[in-house]
Amino acid sequence: MNPTPSSFCSSELQKFPPLPGVYLMKNNRGKVLYIGKAINLKQRIKSYFIPGRDGRIMVPFLTSQVTTIDVIVVSSEKEALILENNLIKTHHPKYNALLKDDKTFLSLMLNVNHPWPMLKIVRLKGRPPADNLYFGPYPNGYAARQTLELLRLLFPLRQCSDHELYNRTRPCILYDMKKCLAPCCHLCTSEQYQTLVTQITAFLRGQDRSILKQLHDQLKQATEHLQFEKAQHFYQLIQAVEKTLASQTVQQVDREDLDVLALAREGDSIAVTQQQYREGCLISSHSTCFHQIVQDDEELLTSFLLQQYQDHLDKPKLILLSHSLYSSHLSELIGCEIQTPKKGDKKRLIDLALLNAQIALKRAPTKDVENILLSLEEKLSLTHYPERIECVDQSHLSGSEPVSAIITFLEGQPSKKDYRKYKLKTNDDYSGLKEVLTRRFRETQTLPDLLVIDGGKGHLTIALEVLSSLNISSVDVLALAKEAGRHDKGLTQEKIFLPHVLEPILLPKHSPELLLLQSIRDEAHRYVLNFQKTRRKKQHFQSELDNIPGIGPVKKKRLLTHFGSVKQIRLATEEEWEKVPGITKKDLESLYQWRKAHPFDDLSFGTEKPGHE
């Protein structure tokens, strides 16, 4: 579809002032489509409407929708920079790059003032409180979660909520898996726990050599005291840290703390890769993709830098950029030195980031559900980011053939290889739920971040009892109850029941968080119904021949093809049985014993025919 020409004429464009400021392009409904800044508003705005003057692919699509342009004149380029950034965050224009909607990036938070600190991912607005430690920020949620999982593997701090911490009487399964020191049951001292907190802090600040030295000292001390199990733990920890650092070892000569930002563009898609170096080592790399953005490369990088660094405490002294920026005030606004090196070691760092940005463009996801999952975590006060969600549902046919299923969603998408089906011993909802959850959580050590139960408060209670009996406390659980027990896909008032919360949570009917939960629950219901239909169909085609020893599917098919029905097979003589291909003497004996166990007078059809005497 080709964009229609703009309605702005040259006389209207001449009326804009040749002064520094910000311009807001709006459509016929008054919605802000694009916000930009300029040293000369008149020249900058005219450049959008001169054919062939601006080669950006999205400009014609923007100008074809613009009916009015508002301008705000300021006294300097620095003021224009600040005003543009604030207006973008306020209006969320379609053709501007806005990172993670109106919120800041993800960070790792360590609540150091808690007696037993816990590391988790948070997303804050504005400047973070000073009573916790924050590391990041991470524009890409995958990078933040990858770092968190690594730290949980290396340094087993608690993962449970404060409620679980203070109310448990025995350690959960994470203690047996060596993923938690179990402070809930006082199985570690405060000094041991604080040692891990110190090591995590050092690791996140890039002080990996100090961590390895501490671990080697602890290994030596444990060995000298003949604490071999403890020594083995430290040895494995040292191996894991060294392996991780080896996979991330991109060294720079100066061994300084810096960030590298590179931008790659292809058509109407843009990727910005941010790589963080601490003490000379690459400790994180993540890319953010944008689509249908009007901003040119300089404008987008300027906006990225302001949104990313202006209000954050944890920032490097130096930022390397793949593109030159001409603003003389940007370094002052974000509090970092900015360089665009053209050669040497620092240029090689930019080339590496640029390569990652180009790869990110090719791998850019078509659908981003990360914000929905983060919002779900916040609105329901979950302990963990719900990367892996499992949902359980049950079904039976008028009390017969009770079955259950558990389906899995990873990053908001179905993971069908992780789907599981269960035949149940009871058709009672509560007993069946207890049975399937017990079997599920006994069979594997892969735990979900969130378990969704199709049901109400009673079902939630059963699920919590099962997890408690299996010493599992790190899984968030909720029950999703559809009104009137309906199982259609209509928009209904859903009730979300959470542990230790008296009243159910009611999310808006059209909220993406609720729609995601509904889609997961509906998928579980579809899967369990299909399983029961398969079971019912299989039962329908079962026959008495299935219970005869030695008569498998092939011989069963040959017998039925030869005689036409089970009735005729039973009425046949041994000589007639022998004529069926593949039937052995042992099979004849099995058929004889089968017929002997089912006398002819049990038949409600046909006339008796003499058989074997």
Sequence and secondary structure as in RCSB ss.txt:
>XXXX:A:sequence
MNPTPSSFCSSELQKFPPLPGVYLMKNNRGKVLYIGKAINLKQRIKSYFIPGRDGRIMVPFLTSQVTTIDVIVVS
SEKEALILENNLIKTHHPKYNALLKDDKTFLSLMLNVNHPWPMLKIVRLKGRPPADNLYFGPYPNGYAARQTLEL
LRLLFPLRQCSDHELYNRTRPCILYDMKKCLAPCCHLCTSEQYQTLVTQITAFLRGQDRSILKQLHDQLKQATEH
LQFEKAQHFYQLIQAVEKTLASQTVQQVDREDLDVLALAREGDSIAVTQQQYREGCLISSHSTCFHQIVQDDEEL
LTSFLLQQYQDHLDKPKLILLSHSLYSSHLSELIGCEIQTPKKGDKKRLIDLALLNAQIALKRAPTKDVENILLS
LEEKLSLTHYPERIECVDQSHLSGSEPVSAIITFLEGQPSKKDYRKYKLKTNDDYSGLKEVLTRRFRETQTLPDL
LVIDGGKGHLTIALEVLSSLNISSVDVLALAKEAGRHDKGLTQEKIFLPHVLEPILLPKHSPELLLLQSIRDEAH
RYVLNFQKTRRKKQHFQSELDNIPGIGPVKKKRLLTHFGSVKQIRLATEEEWEKVPGITKKDLESLYQWRKAHPF
DDLSFGTEKPGHE
>XXXX:A:secstr
         HHHHTTS SSSEEEEEE TT  EEEEEEESSHHHHHHHHSSTTT   TTHHHHHTT  EEEEEE S
SHHHHHHHHHHHHHHH  TTS  TTTTS  EEEEE TTSSS  EEEEE SSS  TTSEEEEEESSHHHHHHHHHH
HHHHS    S HHHHHH SS  HHHHTTS   GGGT S HHHHHHHHHHHHHHHTT HHHHHHHHHHHHHHHHHT
T HHHHHHHHHHHHHHHHHHHHH  B TT   EEEEEEEEETTEEEEEEEEEETTEEEEEEEEEEES    HHHH
HHHHHHHHHTT SS  SEEEESS    SSHHHHHTSEEE   SSHHHHHHHHHHHHHHHHHHT  S   HHHHHH
HHHHTT SS  SEEEEEEEEEETTEEEEEEEEEEETTEE GGG EEEE S   HHHHHHHHHHHHHHH S   SE
EEEES HHHHHHHHHHHHHTT  S EEEEEE GGG  SSS    EEE TT SS B   TT HHHHHHHHHHHHHH
HHHHHHHHHHHHHHHT  GGGGSTT  HHHHHHHHHHHSSHHHHHHS HHHHHTSTT  HHHHHHHHHHHHHS G
GG  SS       
